[in-house]
Amino acid sequence: MATPRVMLIAGNWKMNGLVDDGRTLAQAVAAGASEAGCELLVCPPAGLLSTVAAALSGSAVALGGQDCHPEVSGAHTGDISAEMLSDIGCGFVIVGHSERRADHGESDDLVRAKAEAAHRAGLTAVICVGETEAERDAGQADAVVGKQVLGSVPENATAANTVIAYEPVWAIGTGRTPTPEDVQAIHSHMRNVVSERHGGEFGANVRLLYGGSVKPGNATELMGLEDVDGALVGGASLVAEDFLAIAANSG
Ligand code: 13P
């Protein structure tokens, strides 16, 4: 059965900020959270997680990691497990961001294993998908995104422990966005794909975020689309005022 989907505005800080910056930014987001009218999530780099967890304590802002390893622990230098993220206070983790797919050669199979690890640890996985500009120009956006969704979402995923973020690679950090019609069309396509694979209840209830150059000025239009249930925000999430304005414009 479909329940109303609560809007989620998530900030992906990527590899930005030192400890003081993270604390200040998190405190500012926490201070404005009660007026947001939607769920807020911030995903700082791993080294800032503890500081940000302390700064968010007592607020309604959720904390997430930017990646996790599929295993619980072991000889995996430089990696962090979903259990470690949960232990620090995370409720979410981003997996399969296009920057990790490109920089670290992450496949759909690996992204799915990471999402399974997130679920094992009790985290909500924010699974990212999105086509390149060449793929869109070739008319392959639906096919590419559909394949990524099918390959990256675990078989036993539920709408409660899974969020899917559509982030066209060519819109990330460029100031360019697809038209609202194109965003709605591909989100509707994703909802159909997951409904067929995981059932109508999953399809109706899973939150689909849009990411790629979301700013206060375009949030109202993009977040107002029928099948858009929130945003995954990069650059604008580093400025508390802008991040909160996006949330305010999305309610
Ligand atoms: P920008 O908002 O900077 O385009 O980044 C989007 C993104 O990659 C969020 O994960």
Residues whose N, C-alpha, C, O or C-beta is under 5 A from the ligand:
A	BS01	13P	N12 A171 I172 G173 T174 G211 G212 S213 V214 L232 V233 G234 G235 A236
